[in-house]
Every structure is written in structure tokens, then in C-alpha cells.
């Protein structure tokens, strides 16, 4: 565990260096193409989510990062308040995929115009389909491709 924590801090420091050298991307300031990202309740692993966030921001999306260990009700609250149409959820631990399923169910029931894509080491395309995610992203690049496809499909 100490090595994992140290690795996470090293990756975070590395992201800061990469951001400095990437230059400023044109980032949307409205919510039309905003994306909420979060690591689901019970999971504190956010390296993958942070990579997705950085890449989406580089593509010009406004990313609302809710952090890690985020309750489904909090994700829904932000989706509704900010009128967000796309949510990305991350989970690394098998014990937290149930929270991912609960989050997806809540969003689909209470914000039916919002799509949810999922990713994380413990997920497969089949499991994502089983929990009714709208898309499974195998990596950050696929998350960006899906965001482009999704927003194009709804005319944004």
C-alpha cells in the first residue's frame, strides 16, 4: 500500500509537468459539452480518472471532476444543477462496481438525457453492458473518442 500511494503521488506530479508542456487548450466555458467525471463511492483510486480528465480537457471539454469516493446522489445533483449530458465513472476495485451500477441506475432514472460511460481495471465491455452503462471505455483515448461521437450524435 505505501508503494501504491507513492506511485499515485508520482503520477500526479508527472501530470502537472505534462500539463505545463501541453499548452493551453481551448476549453468550453458553457455546459453544452461539459462532462462530469468521478470515481465511484467506496473507491479512492483516481489515477485513471485523472488521465481521462486531462485528455478530455485537452480536447476542449469542460470537465467537472468530482474526485474520488463520490456518492451517487452527489453525481446526480451536479448533473442536474449543471445540466450535464455526459458522465464518466471510474472504478478500480471489484467491491465498488455495485456503487457504479447504483449511480448509473440513478442517473438514467432521474436524468434520462444524460449518458454514462465507464472504465476501470475491473470492468469489461460485458460487465458495462450488464450494469446498463451507455459505453465502456478501455482507456482515456477511447473516452475522448466516445465523447466526440456522443456529442455529435446529439447535435452538439
ABEGO torsion letter per residue (X at the ends): XAAAAAAAAAAAAAAAAAAAAAEBBBBBABAAABBBBBBBBGBABAAAAAAAAAAAAAAGBBBBBAEBGBBAAAAAAAAAAAGBABBBBBBABAAAAAAAAAAAAAAAAABAABBBBBBEAABBAAAAAAAGBABBBABAAAAAAAAAAAAAAAGX
